[in-house]
Amino acid sequence: MSTVIMVVVAVVVVAAAVTAGYLALTQARSRRMRRQFGPEYDRAVERHGGRAAAERELRSRERRHRELELRDLDPRQRELYRGQWNHLQEQFVDTPEAAVEQADRLVTVVMGERGYPTGAFDDRIEHLSVEHGRTLDHYRRGRDIGARAASKEASTEELRQAMVHYRALFEDLLAVPAEDRAAVPGTGGAHARRDDPRS
């Protein structure tokens, strides 16, 4: 076999290996982002017209998210906010529209307490998506129903659903960090109540 042929074969083999490595790397990155962002990943793909553009956007969110000074809630704060949530659920029986409006406010307060921006809704969504992508759809649905409730266009059942949606993000924001769960009694099932349909 001539030297030229051997060089060509070596170049082809190296190129194939580099291509295979690149594909494996991008597939692994895509899998990681799908796991991390949950339904928000698919929403970004649809919104940006493809996987590559969506992943660029999501990586940009990650970079901006790293600039936040996020903090966990201490146990007393968690209990205070849970107590406020329980009060809202009781209030729902008599004044469902007001309870939904206050649920939105309480979620926003907890966001701020954790260090998330609480300004424009789109800005909130982008920052929350990095760690709370799996509950963002709930937040959007709760907000949509709340907006309809403000103009008296939501049924009582829809308002009940709004409370369930808000609670999903609320519980996610209040969750004890994984590394602290072993030290806090009764937190092994921190997310167990999230899908409970009762409000």
N, C-alpha and C positions, 0 to 999 in steps of 0.2 A: 504494500500500500504506500502510495507516494506521500511525501511530507505535506503537500497541499491538501490532499484528501483528509489526512489525519487532522490538520488544523481546522478544516471546515467541519469535520465531525465533532471535534472538541468544542468549537464555537456553538454549534447547534445544540450539543448536550448542555453546555453552560447556560445558553439562552432558555432552553426548556426548563432547567432547574430553577433559574431565576423567576421565570413566568409561573411555575408551579408554586414556588415559595410566596410570590406576591399574591396569587389567587388564594392560597391557604391563609395568608395574613388578613386579606380583606374579608374573607368568609368568617374568620374567627372574630374580627372586629364587628362585622354585621351581627353575628350571633350575640355577642356581648351587648351591643346596643339594643337589640330586640329584647333581651332579658331585662336590661336596665330600664328602658323607656316604656316597655309594654305596649298597650294600644296607641300610645303617643308616637311610636315609631311608624306604625302604619299610617297614621294621620299625617305625619310629616312627609312620608313617601308620596301620598296622594296629593298633598298640598304643593309639593315642590316638583312633582312630575317625574320622580325617579329616585332610586336608592342612593346614588352618589350625591345628588344635591341635598337630599334629606339628611344624610349622614354628615355632610359639611355643616348644615344648620345645627344639628344636634351636638356636634363637637364644639361649635361656637357657643351653644348654651352651656356646655360643660365648662368651658373656659370662663365665661361670665359668672357661673355659679361658684367657681373656686375663689372668686374675689369677694364673695359674701362672707360676713363674719357670723356664721350660724352657731347656735347654741342649743343644747338640750334643755328641756324644762326640768326643774327639780320636782321631787315628789309632791311637795306642797302645792306648787303651781298646777300640776296635773290634777290633783284632787279638787282644787278650786275651780278649774275649768270644767271638770266632769260634773261638779255640783251645779254650775251654771247651765250646762247642757241638760241635766235632769230637770231643772226648773223650766227650761224652754219646752221640754216634752210635756210637762204638766200643763203649761200655758197653752199648748197646741189645742187642747180639748175645747177651750172657750174662744180663743182668738188665733186660728191657724195662720192667717196671713201675717199677723204681727210676729208669731213664733218663727215663721220662715225668714222674715226680714231680719230678725235678731239672730237667727242661726247663721246667716250670711255675715253679719257683723262679728259674731263670736269667732267664726273661722278666720276672719281677717285679723282680729286681735291676736289670735294664737299664732298666725303666720308672722305678724310683726314681732311678737315675743320671741319667736324662734330665730329672727334675723332676716326673714324674707321681705322683699319689697312689698308694699301694700298699695302702691299707686295704681297705674293703669292695669286693667284686667289682663291684657295680653302679656304685659311684663311679668305679672304674677305667674301666669301659666308657664311661661318659658323657664323661669327659675324653679318653680315647683316640679316641672317635668323631669328634672335630673334625678331627684330622689323619690318623687311621688307620682311618677308617670302612670302607675296602675290605678290611681284613684282620681286622676284628672277628669276623666269622662263623667264621673259622679259630680264633681264640682261644676263642670259646665252645665250638666242637666239641672242641678239644683238652681244655678243662676238663671237659666232659661225659664224655669217654672216660676222663680221669684219675680222675674220681670213681668211675666203674664199676670201674676198675682197682684202686682202693684196697680195694674189696670183692670182688676176684678175679672180676669179671663181664665182663672185656674180653678178647677174643681177641688173639693176637699180631698179626694183621693190623690190628685196630682200634688197637692200641698203636702200630703203625707209622704209621697214619694220624694219630694224635695228634701224633707227632713232626713230621709234615709240616705239620699245622695250626699247631703252636707255632712252627715255623720261619718260617711266613709273617709272623707279627707280629714275631718276632725280627729278621728281615731288614729289615722296614719300620722298626723302631726304630733299627737300626744304620745305615740308609742315609745316605750322604753328602748333605748339603743340596744342592739343585739349583745354587745359586749357587757352591758350592765344587767341584762335580764336574769342571769344566774344569781346575782346578789340581791335581787328584789323579789320577795315572796309574792306569789300569785300573778306573776307577769309572763309565765310561760305561754299563755294563750292571749297575748296582747291584742291579737286581731280577731279573736274568736267571735266577738259580738258584731263585727262589721256587717255581716250579711243578714242579721236578724231583722226581719221586716217590721217589727214593732217600733212605733215611735211614741 
